């Protein structure tokens, strides 16, 4: 089962959803703002992706955090706590269940490679 994690109004998530549908890949969309996230899910992502990849330091959520809070994100544990508190800080989308690893971000070329393995 393929799950695409993100928020529905994110342009990159929209593109990924359209691509998956156009390629007739069945998937479940998980809106982590409405449906939430748990530590187990984030921990699973961290097994294949570094926390530095998952935390979107270019996004508005990160930029809106106090400098002290940003400085406190120094390892997987502190990054997990931040992602659970502010799911919008996660780089989107996160694709899980396509192959052995999970993937973050979207580009048509990257998804083609993921789904041809």
Helices and strands as residue ranges (DSSP letters): E 3-6, H 11-22, E 28-31, H 39-46, H 51-54, H 60-63, H 67-71, H 76-85, G 87-89, E 94-96, E 103-104, H 108-115
